Amino acid sequence: MVKVSKNKKNSQDQGEDSDKLLQHLRDESEEQQAAYLAEASELPYIDLNIFPVR
């Protein structure tokens, strides 16, 4: 049996959650593109989210 529960978040909270998710996906996509271009150009690639520059 499936139990259905109602989501009590208001539409503004859902919009903010959606915006955060979309931004995360965009950032991930940009990193994937950068890695691909570096590989295609035979250049090293470092994800600066893992190794921050100070």
GROMACS elastic network, one bead per residue, 0.5 to 0.9 nm:
[ bonds ]
;  ai    aj funct       b0    kb
    7    10     6  0.84733   500
    9    12     6  0.80849   500
    9    13     6  0.61042   500
    9    14     6  0.65499   500
   10    13     6  0.55026   500
   10    14     6  0.64280   500
   10    15     6  0.87569   500
   11    15     6  0.60390   500
   11    16     6  0.86187   500
   12    15     6  0.50052   500
   12    16     6  0.62510   500
   12    17     6  0.86361   500
   13    16     6  0.50870   500
   13    17     6  0.61623   500
   13    18     6  0.85536   500
   14    17     6  0.50304   500
   14    18     6  0.60838   500
   14    19     6  0.85573   500
   15    18     6  0.50278   500
   15    19     6  0.61187   500
   15    20     6  0.86428   500
   16    19     6  0.50149   500
   16    20     6  0.62077   500
   16    21     6  0.86040   500
   17    20     6  0.51605   500
   17    21     6  0.62011   500
   17    22     6  0.86197   500
   18    21     6  0.50866   500
   18    22     6  0.60794   500
   18    23     6  0.85516   500
   19    22     6  0.51347   500
   19    23     6  0.61124   500
   19    24     6  0.85668   500
   20    23     6  0.51618   500
   20    24     6  0.61687   500
   20    25     6  0.86793   500
   21    24     6  0.51022   500
   21    25     6  0.62501   500
   21    26     6  0.86672   500
   22    25     6  0.50872   500
   22    26     6  0.61661   500
   22    27     6  0.86304   500
   23    26     6  0.50422   500
   23    27     6  0.61405   500
   23    28     6  0.85527   500
   24    27     6  0.51553   500
   24    28     6  0.61664   500
   24    29     6  0.85915   500
   25    28     6  0.50584   500
   25    29     6  0.60870   500
   25    30     6  0.86329   500
   26    29     6  0.50388   500
   26    30     6  0.61973   500
   26    31     6  0.86943   500
   27    30     6  0.51456   500
   27    31     6  0.63466   500
   27    32     6  0.87331   500
   28    31     6  0.51710   500
   28    32     6  0.62819   500
   28    33     6  0.87246   500
   29    32     6  0.50445   500
   29    33     6  0.61915   500
   29    34     6  0.86179   500
   30    33     6  0.50867   500
   30    34     6  0.61557   500
   30    35     6  0.86105   500
   31    34     6  0.50805   500
   31    35     6  0.61518   500
   31    36     6  0.85854   500
   31    47     6  0.72465   500
   32    35     6  0.51278   500
   32    36     6  0.61572   500
   32    37     6  0.86481   500
   33    36     6  0.50791   500
   33    37     6  0.61240   500
   33    38     6  0.85285   500
   34    37     6  0.51740   500
   34    38     6  0.60981   500
   34    39     6  0.85735   500
   34    45     6  0.76978   500
   35    38     6  0.51561   500
   35    39     6  0.61740   500
   35    40     6  0.86019   500
   35    44     6  0.85169   500
   35    45     6  0.59115   500
   35    46     6  0.80412   500
   35    47     6  0.82434   500
   36    39     6  0.51314   500
   36    40     6  0.60828   500
   36    41     6  0.85499   500
   36    45     6  0.89386   500
   37    40     6  0.50195   500
   37    41     6  0.60595   500
   37    42     6  0.84081   500
   37    43     6  0.83251   500
   38    41     6  0.51105   500
   38    42     6  0.59530   500
   38    44     6  0.61661   500
   38    45     6  0.58814   500
   39    43     6  0.59099   500
   39    44     6  0.71346   500
   39    45     6  0.75658   500
   40    43     6  0.76917   500
   41    44     6  0.88513   500
   46    49     6  0.87299   500
   46    50     6  0.82386   500
   46    51     6  0.76970   500
   47    50     6  0.57431   500
   47    51     6  0.66609   500
   47    52     6  0.85163   500
   48    52     6  0.50370   500
   48    53     6  0.69117   500
   49    52     6  0.57482   500
   49    53     6  0.88700   500
